[in-house]
Amino acid sequence: MLKKLVACLLCIPLVFLLGSGLVLAEPIKKPQQQVDLTPNAQSAVLMDADTGTIIQGKNKDVKLPPASITKIMTMVLIMEAIDSGKITLDEKVTTSEYAASMGGSQIFLQPGEEMTVQDMLKGIAMASGNDASVAMAEKIAGSEENFVQMMNERAEQLGMKNTHFVNCNGLPAQNHFTTAYDIAIMSRELLKHPIITKFTSSYQDYLRKDSEKPFWLVNTNKLVRFYSGADGLKTGYTSEAKFCLSATAKRDNFRIIAVVLGEPNTKTRNAEVTRMFDYAFAQYMNYSIFKSGDELGSFKVTKGDVSSVPLIAKQHYSVLMKKGESTEGIRHEVQINSDLRAPIAQGQSIGKLIVYKGDQQLAEYPLESPLAVGKAGWWTLFKRSISQMF
């Protein structure tokens, strides 16, 4: 009887504590699940443009029809042709009957009509012109078939493992597919050409300004008008692909790429991309290592027509960090390949930039020669030897 009484007395404080809501032991915490920012999209990717880091992904490697987002690769090849000197922005492009016959989104090019590369780019970037895309493909490669081969080769070079193009404009075609992740990769590549946002960020413009009936262009990507920092890139729609968008926004030196595929309508598509942008800018920042145009140093070339080449940052080099995270201990190393010998081609790999935090590697960037270095003649080498002696 006494034992029962003692047991009851011992239970009273326990009952009191539990009844008061006090917790006697710390419960086991479950890992916090990441919120789905794009519940209506079939596939999505949120990427830091500088580092290529995926902040969030959803079915990112699922192969889907991309509709007019295809034109991002078309614009990549156009920009590379401009940079290489193959074509210029002021150069005229003649429209073929085949290019003029494209349906869907178009700028209503007529067979034989001439338009500058710059205006063709406007038509592609802003109005998603299928006819302008084919006209530019024929200008660069001679035919759309040759151009599509170039698109697939470039996709392979960029590591787009789940992509296959059949045309240059995204009109429905069998075996024409890509993924949200691959779209983010080619979007990041396109953004390496800063001039492109001059076209993709414009909300409205005109073609054929000097004609009796100027053609009014309105950007199909409404975020460039309504979201602070948004300046591209490309929308897409077909009944098969539904509503798609590869969008980019930049605030300060922090640029984000957001890709959604298979959205039910434009309102939902824009709302979910806005949500992705808001999340990235609220939660993350980038820690700058070098800004575009900064001097990284120089590298020596054995037996080159120049002995030393200045190395200038061609892009913004940074590391992605959560806001509030300590930057203490972040350092970088510029590692140049040993024994670089002429000739060296422009764009040839010459080393890498590695960023560390303590002993942990955070990022690695390839470094390329900013110019071509030819072999030096014997007289140049002789004079160089004499100068080194004295």
FENNOR-V280459 format. One line per field, one symbol per residue. ss: DSSP state (h for helix, s for strand, l for the rest). phi: phi as a letter, one per 20 degrees, with the letter a starting at -180 (. if undefined). psi: psi as a letter, one per 20 degrees, with the letter a starting at -180 (. if undefined). A space follows every 50 residues. Layout:
ss: ???
phi: ???
psi: ???
This chain:
ss: lhhhhhhhhhhhhhhhhhhhllllllllllllllllllllllssssssll lllssssslllllsllhhhhhhhhhhhhhhhhhllllllllsssllhhhh lllllllllllllssshhhhhhhhhllllhhhhhhhhhhhhllhhhhhhh hhhhhhhllllllsllllllllllllsslhhhhhhhhhhhlllllhhhhh lllsssslllllllssssllllhhhhlllssssssssslllsssssssss sllssssssssssllhhhhhhhhhhhhhhhhhhsssssssllllssssss lslslllsssssllllsssssslllllllsssssssllllsllsllllss sssssssllsssssssssllllslsllhhhhhhhhhhhhl
phi: .ffffffffffgffffffffnfdecfffeeffeffffcfeefbbbdcfff emfeebbblfdffbfelffgfffgfgfffffffenfccfefedeeeffff efemfbdlfdgnfdbfgffffgfffedlffffffgffffednbfffffff fffffffenefccbedbdcnggbfmdbbcfffffffffffffdgffffef efebacdlfeefcgeedcffefffeddfnfbrcbeabbffemecbddcbc cldddddccccmffafffgffffgfffgffffdcbdefdcegnfeepbce cflefcebcfddfebedbcebffnffefnfbbcedegflfdfecefnffc rbdddccmeefebbdfdcffbecefefffffffffffffd
psi: ggghgghghhhghghgghhijqphqpqppqppqppoimhiqhqqpoqphg ijpogqqolhjppqpicihhighghghghhhghijhrrhiqqppprhggi ipabprjlqqpippqqgghggghghgjlohghghghghggihqhghghgh ghghgghiknilppqhrjijqpqpkorargghghghghghiinhhhihgi iphqaqqlhjrhnqoppppinihihippipkagprqprhghbpqpoqqqp pcjopqppppqkqhrhggghhhgghggggghhhrrqopgqqpiqpibrqq opkriqhpppoppirpprqpqqpippjpjprqpooppqmoqqqpqpiqpi bqpppqocipphqppqpqpirporqqrhhghghhgghhh.
